[in-house]
Amino acid sequence: MDACARCCVAVWLLSALVAPRPVDMARAEDAEAAPTPDAAPLDGDATPAAPATPPQGSPDDVPVEAQPPLVPAAPPVPRPPTAPDGTTSVMIAPPEDAPRAPPVDLSAPPAPSPAPSAVPARLSVDGEPSAMARSVATPAGTAPALLSDLLDPLAGQASAPAYARPLTLLEALQRTGDSSRRLWVVQAYWKTAIAFATVKSCSVAGQRIDMVAPGGDPHDRAVLDVAVAAARADLAEAIAILGTTQQELVDLARLPPTEPPPWPVDRPLATPYQTHFDSIFAQRIATGRVRAIARTLPARHESVEARAIATRAATEVFAMAEADHAKGRRPIEAVVAAHASLVSQEREFLRAARAYNTDIAEYAMAVADLTVPDDVFVAMLIGASGAPRPVVPASFPLNAAGTPRPGILP
């Protein structure tokens, strides 16, 4: 064989040895199709290869039916506006099918009302109030009688200097000449009236404990001396508080300083008060304070009536304790304790009556605007005809309207 043939055979043998076999090529393709987990992603790949089995506890293990549905987040609730006094003002929208109140006739004359109400005659609104606003019509209970008794002058002292200047609530409001000061004047008026009642209560308490017979035991006399001295101290303190409240009323009502200190002749309310809250504030803004007053006024009145009943019961307890002590069945300490309980219940009764009437005045100020006349505003507090008044001294008579006769005031 020549040299050329030998070269061709060598080249053929070399190419046969270098070329891959078909089996090796198939194995190489299988290896490329299934890479190992340790293989790193090539440059330019978007994501690495997913594992063959999901990890333990992944969402893919939970069936689609068991997964909770996606709920969109609720939009933020807007906060209600804040009133100037710091409370939250809430507007109550009436239902669509609710009957509309008829227009108010401002020219209509005031209608007489036997019971005081938060709705003045010129601002009355038809419609039945809610159960919260309604009050049960009951006859006068223990509270009005006890309050009237404590506010009446002592027997034989109607002409005393303390009662030389009777002042009605209407005159106090008219004297001030500023409707924006109504609430202050009414609060000072009731504060002074309660101060008068407290002075009478302390005076009667001192006379009552001073009349207890001490008996022959010196210990009884010493115990009574302590009680009598304490009663005198309470009376002196009550007189001092009365002078302060009278001066406050003089300043607010702008009374002449040359006149005697005023004596409030109108009585605070001790009967249930009708607020008509649902009717009045159906389409008006009511602050939280006004809502609280309308909601708690029935409880305030219940407290007044219950304190009056407790005072009457304490009076009977004291009388029985004193009678038993006179017979030698009870010690003197039982009499003093019963008397202290009676004085305490009277004080709490007067405090409850004052809180009840000051809340009524604040509620009436929220209902009536400054254009409401003074006489209508007074009727909202104590009724159209006013509360019963005690006998006024002849030296300072009042006319039928409740104001001093012309020529008496300077």
Secondary structure per residue as TSV (DSSP state, phi and psi in degrees):
chain	resnum	aa	ss	phi	psi
A	1	M	-	360.0	133.6
A	2	D	-	-75.2	173.5
A	3	A	H	-67.4	-32.6
A	4	C	H	-68.4	-42.2
A	5	A	H	-65.2	-40.2
A	6	R	H	-61.9	-35.7
A	7	C	H	-66.4	-38.9
A	8	C	H	-66.2	-40.8
A	9	V	H	-64.5	-38.4
A	10	A	H	-66.0	-40.9
A	11	V	H	-64.9	-37.7
A	12	W	H	-67.9	-43.7
A	13	L	H	-62.5	-39.8
A	14	L	H	-66.9	-39.6
A	15	S	H	-69.1	-33.5
A	16	A	H	-67.7	-35.9
A	17	L	H	-72.3	-35.1
A	18	V	H	-80.7	-35.8
A	19	A	S	-63.7	139.3
A	20	P	-	-74.2	151.2
A	21	R	-	-83.4	160.0
A	22	P	H	-62.6	-36.9
A	23	V	H	-65.6	-42.1
A	24	D	H	-65.0	-36.0
A	25	M	H	-66.9	-37.8
A	26	A	H	-66.9	-40.6
A	27	R	H	-63.7	-38.1
A	28	A	H	-64.7	-39.2
A	29	E	H	-66.7	-38.6
A	30	D	H	-64.4	-37.7
A	31	A	H	-66.5	-36.8
A	32	E	H	-70.6	-33.4
A	33	A	H	-72.1	-27.7
A	34	A	S	-123.6	86.4
A	35	P	-	-74.4	157.4
A	36	T	-	-77.3	155.1
A	37	P	T	-62.5	-25.1
A	38	D	T	-79.2	-6.8
A	39	A	-	-71.6	132.6
A	40	A	-	-82.0	149.3
A	41	P	-	-68.5	146.8
A	42	L	-	-75.8	157.9
A	43	D	T	-61.4	132.2
A	44	G	T	98.8	-10.9
A	45	D	-	-71.6	142.4
A	46	A	S	-74.8	-46.8
A	47	T	S	-139.0	152.5
A	48	P	-	-70.9	164.6
A	49	A	-	-67.2	137.9
A	50	A	-	-71.9	145.9
A	51	P	-	-67.9	159.3
A	52	A	S	-67.4	-37.5
A	53	T	S	-122.7	141.3
A	54	P	-	-70.4	152.3
A	55	P	-	-68.6	161.3
A	56	Q	T	-65.0	131.0
A	57	G	T	83.0	12.2
A	58	S	-	-78.2	161.1
A	59	P	G	-61.5	-20.7
A	60	D	G	-69.1	-20.8
A	61	D	G	-71.9	-26.4
A	62	V	S	-82.3	130.8
A	63	P	-	-62.4	158.0
A	64	V	T	-65.2	-35.1
A	65	E	T	-68.7	-28.7
A	66	A	T	-83.3	-15.5
A	67	Q	S	-73.0	136.8
A	68	P	-	-67.8	142.9
A	69	P	-	-70.5	152.5
A	70	L	-	-78.3	123.5
A	71	V	-	-108.6	127.3
A	72	P	-	-68.0	144.8
A	73	A	-	-64.7	138.5
A	74	A	-	-72.2	142.8
A	75	P	-	-67.1	150.8
A	76	P	-	-62.6	138.2
A	77	V	-	-80.5	125.8
A	78	P	-	-67.7	140.9
A	79	R	-	-77.2	139.6
A	80	P	-	-67.5	156.9
A	81	P	-	-67.3	153.1
A	82	T	B	-100.5	132.8
A	83	A	-	-74.1	162.5
A	84	P	T	-61.1	-26.6
A	85	D	T	-85.7	5.3
A	86	G	S	95.5	-11.2
A	87	T	S	-86.0	167.1
A	88	T	B	-91.3	123.1
A	89	S	-	-86.7	132.9
A	90	V	E	-125.1	129.1
A	91	M	E	-97.2	121.0
A	92	I	-	-92.4	115.5
A	93	A	-	-87.6	125.1
A	94	P	-	-69.2	152.2
A	95	P	-	-62.6	161.1
A	96	E	T	-65.5	-35.8
A	97	D	T	-91.5	8.7
A	98	A	S	-73.6	140.5
A	99	P	-	-68.4	137.1
A	100	R	-	-80.6	141.3
A	101	A	-	-72.1	141.6
A	102	P	-	-69.1	157.5
A	103	P	-	-62.9	146.9
A	104	V	-	-82.4	130.9
A	105	D	-	-94.0	101.8
A	106	L	T	-73.0	-16.8
A	107	S	T	-89.4	-5.1
A	108	A	S	-70.6	142.0
A	109	P	-	-70.4	153.8
A	110	P	-	-62.4	137.2
A	111	A	-	-93.2	135.0
A	112	P	-	-65.5	141.3
A	113	S	-	-133.7	125.2
A	114	P	S	-69.8	-27.5
A	115	A	S	-115.4	140.5
A	116	P	-	-64.0	147.1
A	117	S	B	-145.9	156.5
A	118	A	S	-76.5	-9.2
A	119	V	S	-98.7	108.6
A	120	P	-	-67.2	164.1
A	121	A	G	-61.8	-33.4
A	122	R	G	-86.9	-10.4
A	123	L	G	-119.7	21.5
A	124	S	-	-67.9	145.1
A	125	V	-	-127.0	129.2
A	126	D	-	-73.2	158.5
A	127	G	S	125.3	147.2
A	128	E	-	-83.4	126.2
A	129	P	-	-71.0	166.7
A	130	S	-	-73.8	173.4
A	131	A	T	-63.8	-30.6
A	132	M	T	-67.3	-37.4
A	133	A	T	-83.5	-25.7
A	134	R	-	-73.0	145.8
A	135	S	-	-124.5	141.4
A	136	V	-	-73.5	130.1
A	137	A	-	-76.5	103.6
A	138	T	-	-122.6	152.4
A	139	P	-	-67.0	164.6
A	140	A	-	-58.6	129.4
A	141	G	-	-97.5	-149.2
A	142	T	H	-73.9	-34.7
A	143	A	H	-62.1	-49.5
A	144	P	H	-60.3	-39.4
A	145	A	H	-66.3	-42.5
A	146	L	H	-67.7	-40.5
A	147	L	H	-64.9	-41.1
A	148	S	H	-63.5	-38.7
A	149	D	H	-66.0	-39.4
A	150	L	H	-74.9	-23.8
A	151	L	H	-89.3	-17.5
A	152	D	S	-69.3	146.2
A	153	P	-	-63.3	156.4
A	154	L	-	-62.9	152.5
A	155	A	T	-59.3	126.8
A	156	G	T	81.9	2.7
A	157	Q	-	-116.0	17.0
A	158	A	T	-63.4	-23.8
A	159	S	T	-99.2	12.9
A	160	A	S	-69.0	157.9
A	161	P	G	-58.6	-28.0
A	162	A	G	-65.1	-22.5
A	163	Y	G	-110.5	22.8
A	164	A	S	-78.0	-19.0
A	165	R	S	-127.3	80.4
A	166	P	E	-68.5	140.7
A	167	L	E	-135.4	123.5
A	168	T	-	-85.2	160.3
A	169	L	H	-66.8	-36.2
A	170	L	H	-64.5	-43.1
A	171	E	H	-64.6	-37.8
A	172	A	H	-62.3	-38.9
A	173	L	H	-71.9	-39.0
A	174	Q	H	-69.9	-32.6
A	175	R	H	-66.2	-37.2
A	176	T	H	-67.8	-31.8
A	177	G	-	69.3	12.9
A	178	D	-	-139.2	111.5
A	179	S	G	-66.5	-24.8
A	180	S	G	-70.7	-13.0
A	181	R	G	-99.0	12.1
A	182	R	H	-58.8	-48.3
A	183	L	H	-61.6	-41.6
A	184	W	H	-63.5	-42.2
A	185	V	H	-65.6	-44.0
A	186	V	H	-64.9	-43.1
A	187	Q	H	-62.5	-42.1
A	188	A	H	-67.1	-34.3
A	189	Y	H	-64.7	-48.5
A	190	W	H	-68.0	-34.8
A	191	K	H	-62.4	-40.8
A	192	T	H	-68.9	-39.4
A	193	A	H	-62.3	-43.3
A	194	I	H	-67.2	-32.4
A	195	A	H	-65.8	-39.1
A	196	F	H	-61.3	-44.1
A	197	A	H	-64.2	-35.9
A	198	T	H	-67.0	-39.0
A	199	V	H	-61.9	-44.4
A	200	K	H	-64.4	-41.3
A	201	S	H	-60.8	-43.8
A	202	C	H	-67.2	-37.8
A	203	S	H	-64.9	-44.7
A	204	V	H	-66.5	-37.1
A	205	A	H	-64.0	-39.8
A	206	G	H	-63.9	-42.0
A	207	Q	H	-65.8	-36.2
A	208	R	H	-68.6	-43.4
A	209	I	H	-75.2	-25.4
A	210	D	H	-73.8	-20.8
A	211	M	T	-89.1	-1.6
A	212	V	S	-73.3	130.6
A	213	A	-	-75.6	126.0
A	214	P	-	-75.2	-27.3
A	215	G	-	87.3	-173.7
A	216	G	S	-88.1	-8.4
A	217	D	-	-82.2	126.1
A	218	P	H	-60.5	-27.8
A	219	H	H	-63.2	-39.5
A	220	D	H	-61.8	-42.0
A	221	R	H	-63.8	-39.2
A	222	A	H	-67.2	-41.0
A	223	V	H	-64.6	-40.4
A	224	L	H	-67.9	-34.8
A	225	D	H	-61.5	-40.1
A	226	V	H	-63.3	-44.4
A	227	A	H	-65.8	-39.5
A	228	V	H	-67.0	-42.2
A	229	A	H	-64.4	-39.7
A	230	A	H	-65.0	-37.1
A	231	A	H	-65.5	-38.3
A	232	R	H	-66.2	-38.2
A	233	A	H	-65.4	-40.7
A	234	D	H	-62.8	-39.0
A	235	L	H	-66.2	-42.1
A	236	A	H	-63.8	-40.9
A	237	E	H	-66.7	-38.9
A	238	A	H	-64.9	-37.7
A	239	I	H	-65.7	-38.4
A	240	A	H	-65.1	-41.6
A	241	I	H	-66.0	-36.8
A	242	L	H	-61.9	-42.9
A	243	G	H	-62.0	-37.3
A	244	T	H	-67.5	-44.4
A	245	T	H	-68.1	-35.2
A	246	Q	H	-63.3	-41.9
A	247	Q	H	-66.4	-36.4
A	248	E	H	-63.2	-41.2
A	249	L	H	-67.3	-37.5
A	250	V	H	-61.1	-43.5
A	251	D	H	-67.7	-42.2
A	252	L	H	-72.8	-40.1
A	253	A	H	-83.1	-4.8
A	254	R	T	58.2	49.2
A	255	L	-	-81.8	150.3
A	256	P	-	-62.8	136.7
A	257	P	T	-68.3	-15.2
A	258	T	T	-79.2	-14.0
A	259	E	S	-80.2	158.5
A	260	P	-	-64.1	160.5
A	261	P	-	-59.4	145.1
A	262	P	-	-73.8	152.2
A	263	W	E	-121.7	109.7
A	264	P	E	-66.9	120.0
A	265	V	-	-97.1	-18.0
A	266	D	S	-79.5	144.2
A	267	R	-	-97.8	141.0
A	268	P	-	-63.9	159.7
A	269	L	-	-80.4	138.0
A	270	A	-	-130.0	12.4
A	271	T	S	-109.7	166.9
A	272	P	-	-59.9	144.7
A	273	Y	-	-111.2	134.5
A	274	Q	B	-96.5	116.0
A	275	T	-	-88.6	-31.3
A	276	H	-	52.8	42.4
A	277	F	H	-62.9	-46.6
A	278	D	H	-64.0	-35.2
A	279	S	H	-74.5	-40.3
A	280	I	H	-74.5	-43.2
A	281	F	T	-102.2	27.9
A	282	A	S	-66.7	-34.8
A	283	Q	S	-130.3	27.5
A	284	R	S	-128.6	162.7
A	285	I	E	-84.5	133.1
A	286	A	E	-123.1	124.6
A	287	T	-	-73.7	166.9
A	288	G	H	-61.9	-35.1
A	289	R	H	-64.5	-42.5
A	290	V	H	-64.9	-41.4
A	291	R	H	-62.7	-40.3
A	292	A	H	-64.8	-40.4
A	293	I	H	-64.6	-46.3
A	294	A	H	-62.5	-32.5
A	295	R	H	-79.1	-30.1
A	296	T	H	-102.6	-6.6
A	297	L	H	-60.8	-40.8
A	298	P	H	-58.9	-38.7
A	299	A	H	-68.2	-36.1
A	300	R	H	-60.9	-45.2
A	301	H	H	-66.4	-38.4
A	302	E	H	-61.6	-37.3
A	303	S	H	-65.0	-41.1
A	304	V	H	-61.8	-47.5
A	305	E	H	-66.2	-40.6
A	306	A	H	-66.8	-38.2
A	307	R	H	-65.0	-36.3
A	308	A	H	-64.7	-42.2
A	309	I	H	-64.0	-40.4
A	310	A	H	-64.8	-35.2
A	311	T	H	-66.2	-43.4
A	312	R	H	-63.0	-41.2
A	313	A	H	-65.6	-39.3
A	314	A	H	-65.2	-32.0
A	315	T	H	-63.3	-42.0
A	316	E	H	-67.3	-38.0
A	317	V	H	-62.9	-42.6
A	318	F	H	-63.7	-42.3
A	319	A	H	-62.4	-41.7
A	320	M	H	-67.4	-39.7
A	321	A	H	-65.0	-39.9
A	322	E	H	-66.3	-40.2
A	323	A	H	-65.8	-40.8
A	324	D	H	-66.4	-35.7
A	325	H	H	-67.3	-38.2
A	326	A	H	-64.0	-27.6
A	327	K	T	-91.4	1.6
A	328	G	T	79.3	17.9
A	329	R	S	-93.7	-19.0
A	330	R	S	-133.4	149.2
A	331	P	-	-76.2	168.3
A	332	I	H	-67.2	-28.0
A	333	E	H	-62.9	-31.8
A	334	A	H	-66.8	-37.3
A	335	V	H	-67.3	-45.3
A	336	V	H	-64.0	-40.2
A	337	A	H	-65.6	-40.8
A	338	A	H	-65.1	-37.4
A	339	H	H	-67.9	-40.9
A	340	A	H	-63.5	-37.6
A	341	S	H	-65.5	-39.1
A	342	L	H	-64.0	-45.1
A	343	V	H	-63.1	-41.1
A	344	S	H	-63.7	-42.6
A	345	Q	H	-66.3	-36.5
A	346	E	H	-65.1	-41.3
A	347	R	H	-63.2	-44.5
A	348	E	H	-66.6	-33.6
A	349	F	H	-63.9	-45.8
A	350	L	H	-65.9	-37.9
A	351	R	H	-63.7	-42.4
A	352	A	H	-65.7	-38.6
A	353	A	H	-64.9	-39.7
A	354	R	H	-66.7	-43.7
A	355	A	H	-63.2	-38.1
A	356	Y	H	-63.4	-44.8
A	357	N	H	-76.8	-32.3
A	358	T	H	-68.6	-34.0
A	359	D	H	-67.9	-38.2
A	360	I	H	-61.8	-42.3
A	361	A	H	-63.8	-40.6
A	362	E	H	-66.2	-38.5
A	363	Y	H	-66.8	-41.2
A	364	A	H	-64.2	-34.4
A	365	M	H	-65.4	-32.7
A	366	A	H	-75.4	-24.8
A	367	V	H	-84.9	-46.5
A	368	A	S	-95.8	135.4
A	369	D	-	-84.5	-179.4
A	370	L	T	-71.8	-11.3
A	371	T	T	-84.7	-9.4
A	372	V	S	-69.4	130.7
A	373	P	-	-62.5	159.8
A	374	D	H	-64.6	-37.8
A	375	D	H	-67.6	-35.4
A	376	V	H	-68.3	-39.1
A	377	F	H	-64.3	-40.0
A	378	V	H	-64.7	-37.4
A	379	A	H	-64.8	-28.8
A	380	M	H	-69.6	-21.2
A	381	L	H	-95.6	-45.0
A	382	I	H	-129.1	11.8
A	383	G	-	98.9	162.1
A	384	A	S	-66.0	-36.6
A	385	S	S	-93.9	-3.6
A	386	G	-	80.6	164.9
A	387	A	-	-80.1	158.5
A	388	P	-	-58.9	140.6
A	389	R	-	-113.1	150.4
A	390	P	-	-74.5	175.0
A	391	V	-	-68.8	123.3
A	392	V	-	-89.4	137.7
A	393	P	-	-56.9	145.0
A	394	A	T	-66.9	-17.6
A	395	S	T	-73.0	-14.8
A	396	F	S	-143.3	70.1
A	397	P	-	-73.8	159.8
A	398	L	B	-114.5	149.1
A	399	N	-	-84.1	-175.8
A	400	A	T	-65.1	-29.3
A	401	A	T	-79.2	-7.4
A	402	G	S	92.2	10.4
A	403	T	S	-114.9	153.6
A	404	P	B	-60.3	150.8
A	405	R	-	-67.2	152.5
A	406	P	T	-61.1	142.2
A	407	G	T	97.7	-13.9
A	408	I	T	-83.5	-42.8
A	409	L	-	-75.1	146.7
A	410	P	-	-71.4	360.0
